[in-house]
Amino acid sequence: MRYAQINKDGFVISDSHLSGEVTADDMVPLEEDFDLSNKRYVDGQWEDYVPEPAEPEPDAQDVVQAQMLLNQADIIAKQQEQDVVLAEMLLQQSVKQQEQDEVLAAILLNQMGGGEADV
């Protein structure tokens, strides 16, 4: 005997040729010449349906390209982190240089007789 095993939505998940009778909610008896193509079982009746197109599987080149893009994004993110650290270091260096310049200016003013300078 021929049976179609269906899932909870009525879609066929297997076409079985069994040696005996089967009684199960998910097993529907079939005529030997019945075409299961694009059919689903709903409320005790077979109905036609149009299957949704399957998403194409990415080929090897797509996978490699995706990996390269992810690697590039990771490199850019790390570079941005390094840029932030470098900017902070340069800012600190600039502040220290300005402080040193102010101290030197005060010393020069004192040496030139410019009087008291605030340091």
Secondary structure as the mmCIF struct_conf table of DSSP 4:
data_model
#
loop_
_struct_conf.conf_type_id
_struct_conf.id
_struct_conf.beg_label_comp_id
_struct_conf.beg_label_asym_id
_struct_conf.beg_label_seq_id
_struct_conf.end_label_comp_id
_struct_conf.end_label_asym_id
_struct_conf.end_label_seq_id
STRN STRN1 ARG A 2 ILE A 6
TURN_TY1_P TURN_TY1_P1 LYS A 8 ASP A 9
BEND BEND1 GLY A 10 GLY A 10
STRN STRN2 PHE A 11 PHE A 11
STRN STRN3 VAL A 12 HIS A 17
BEND BEND2 SER A 19 GLY A 20
TURN_TY1_P TURN_TY1_P2 ASP A 25 ASP A 26
STRN STRN4 MET A 27 LEU A 30
TURN_TY1_P TURN_TY1_P3 GLU A 32 ASP A 33
TURN_TY1_P TURN_TY1_P4 SER A 37 ASN A 38
STRN STRN5 LYS A 39 VAL A 42
TURN_TY1_P TURN_TY1_P5 ASP A 43 GLY A 44
STRN STRN6 GLN A 45 ASP A 48
HELX_LH_PP_P HELX_LH_PP_P1 PRO A 51 PRO A 58
HELX_RH_AL_P HELX_RH_AL_P1 ALA A 60 GLN A 111
TURN_TY1_P TURN_TY1_P6 MET A 112 GLY A 113
#
